[in-house]
Amino acid sequence: MILSDQAFKYFSGTPLHILVILSLAYVLFFQGLGAISLWDPDEPRQAIMAQEMIARSDYIHPYLNGQPYLEKPPLYSWLIVLAAKFTGGVDELASRFPSAFSATLLLLVSFLLGRLLKDQGSGFLGAVILATNCQFL
């Protein structure tokens, strides 16, 4: 047997909790994601670096306004480039999608971890509290 009975029990949770968490994530993180212009100073910087990666076809060395930008690792820029491939270019939606997707994954991980350590209600409550935390938004 590939999965033990306990592992099957762990992964077969209430789909309603997961659906509520995903719905909350959509409302808080994804709705109107590309409607607001980028906020200074970080969001435009990351978008410009991703745009220059695409223009130069150099995905290893990040550039900002033609100058090498080595203060931060390029992972977030790579994620923007990946999102831009699906959305058709670097814009507000592509620049913010990696953060919204990562936040949603963190909510699901928090739910599963809370369910593993305590019970399903604790995992759900932990994910909802995390989603509605002001600094997390």
C-alpha positions as CSV (number, residue, x, y, z in Angstrom):
1,M,0.0,0.0,0.0
2,I,1.5,3.3,-1.1
3,L,-0.3,5.5,1.5
4,S,-0.9,4.2,5.1
5,D,-4.3,4.5,6.7
6,Q,-3.1,7.4,8.8
7,A,-1.7,9.3,5.8
8,F,-5.0,8.8,4.0
9,K,-6.9,10.1,7.0
10,Y,-4.6,13.1,7.2
11,F,-5.2,14.1,3.6
12,S,-8.9,13.4,3.5
13,G,-10.1,16.4,5.4
14,T,-13.2,18.4,5.1
15,P,-13.4,20.0,1.7
16,L,-15.6,22.7,3.1
17,H,-12.8,24.1,5.2
18,I,-10.4,24.1,2.2
19,L,-13.1,25.7,0.1
20,V,-13.7,28.5,2.6
21,I,-9.9,29.1,2.9
22,L,-9.6,29.3,-0.9
23,S,-12.6,31.6,-1.1
24,L,-11.2,33.9,1.6
25,A,-7.8,33.9,-0.2
26,Y,-9.6,34.9,-3.5
27,V,-11.4,37.8,-1.8
28,L,-8.4,39.1,0.1
29,F,-5.5,38.4,-2.3
30,F,-6.7,37.9,-5.9
31,Q,-9.8,40.1,-6.4
32,G,-8.7,43.3,-8.2
33,L,-5.1,42.2,-8.1
34,G,-4.1,44.2,-11.2
35,A,-6.5,47.1,-10.7
36,I,-4.2,49.3,-8.6
37,S,-0.9,50.7,-9.9
38,L,2.3,49.4,-8.3
39,W,3.3,50.9,-4.9
40,D,6.7,52.5,-4.5
41,P,9.5,51.6,-3.9
42,D,9.5,47.8,-4.0
43,E,6.8,46.7,-6.5
44,P,8.0,48.8,-9.4
45,R,11.6,47.7,-8.7
46,Q,10.7,44.1,-8.9
47,A,8.7,44.6,-12.0
48,I,11.4,46.5,-13.8
49,M,14.0,43.8,-12.9
50,A,11.7,41.1,-14.3
51,Q,11.0,43.2,-17.4
52,E,14.8,43.6,-18.0
53,M,15.3,39.9,-17.5
54,I,12.9,39.2,-20.3
55,A,14.3,42.0,-22.6
56,R,17.9,40.8,-22.1
57,S,17.0,37.1,-22.0
58,D,19.4,36.9,-19.0
59,Y,17.6,35.2,-16.2
60,I,20.7,34.8,-14.0
61,H,21.9,38.4,-13.5
62,P,19.2,40.9,-12.3
63,Y,19.4,44.4,-13.7
64,L,17.7,47.6,-12.6
65,N,17.6,50.4,-15.0
66,G,20.6,49.0,-16.9
67,Q,22.7,48.5,-13.8
68,P,23.4,45.2,-12.1
69,Y,21.3,44.8,-9.0
70,L,22.8,42.3,-6.7
71,E,21.3,43.3,-3.3
72,K,18.5,40.8,-3.4
73,P,18.2,37.3,-4.8
74,P,16.3,37.0,-8.1
75,L,13.7,34.4,-7.0
76,Y,10.8,36.9,-6.9
77,S,11.8,38.3,-10.3
78,W,11.8,34.8,-11.7
79,L,8.3,34.3,-10.4
80,I,7.2,37.5,-12.0
81,V,8.7,36.4,-15.3
82,L,6.9,33.1,-15.0
83,A,3.6,34.9,-14.3
84,A,4.2,37.3,-17.1
85,K,4.5,34.4,-19.5
86,F,0.9,33.5,-18.6
87,T,-0.6,37.0,-18.5
88,G,1.1,38.3,-21.6
89,G,3.6,40.7,-20.1
90,V,4.9,42.4,-17.0
91,D,2.1,44.4,-15.5
92,E,0.4,44.9,-12.1
93,L,-1.2,41.5,-12.2
94,A,1.9,39.6,-13.1
95,S,3.9,41.5,-10.5
96,R,1.6,40.7,-7.7
97,F,0.5,37.2,-8.6
98,P,3.5,35.4,-7.0
99,S,2.8,37.1,-3.6
100,A,-0.9,36.2,-3.7
101,F,-0.2,32.6,-4.8
102,S,2.4,32.2,-2.0
103,A,0.0,33.6,0.6
104,T,-2.6,31.2,-0.5
105,L,-0.2,28.3,-0.2
106,L,0.8,29.5,3.2
107,L,-2.8,29.5,4.3
108,L,-3.2,25.9,3.2
109,V,0.0,24.8,4.9
110,S,-1.1,26.5,8.1
111,F,-4.4,24.7,7.9
112,L,-2.7,21.3,7.3
113,L,-0.1,22.0,10.0
114,G,-2.7,23.0,12.6
115,R,-4.8,20.0,11.7
116,L,-1.7,17.7,12.1
117,L,-0.7,19.2,15.5
118,K,-4.0,19.7,17.1
119,D,-7.3,19.2,15.2
120,Q,-9.2,20.4,12.1
121,G,-10.9,23.3,13.9
122,S,-7.6,24.7,15.1
123,G,-6.0,24.4,11.7
124,F,-9.0,26.2,10.1
125,L,-9.0,28.9,12.8
126,G,-5.2,29.4,12.4
127,A,-5.5,29.8,8.6
128,V,-8.4,32.3,9.0
129,I,-6.5,34.3,11.6
130,L,-3.4,34.4,9.4
131,A,-5.4,35.5,6.3
132,T,-7.1,38.4,8.2
133,N,-3.9,39.6,9.9
134,C,-3.2,43.2,8.9
135,Q,0.5,42.8,8.3
136,F,-0.1,39.6,6.3
137,L,-2.3,41.5,3.9
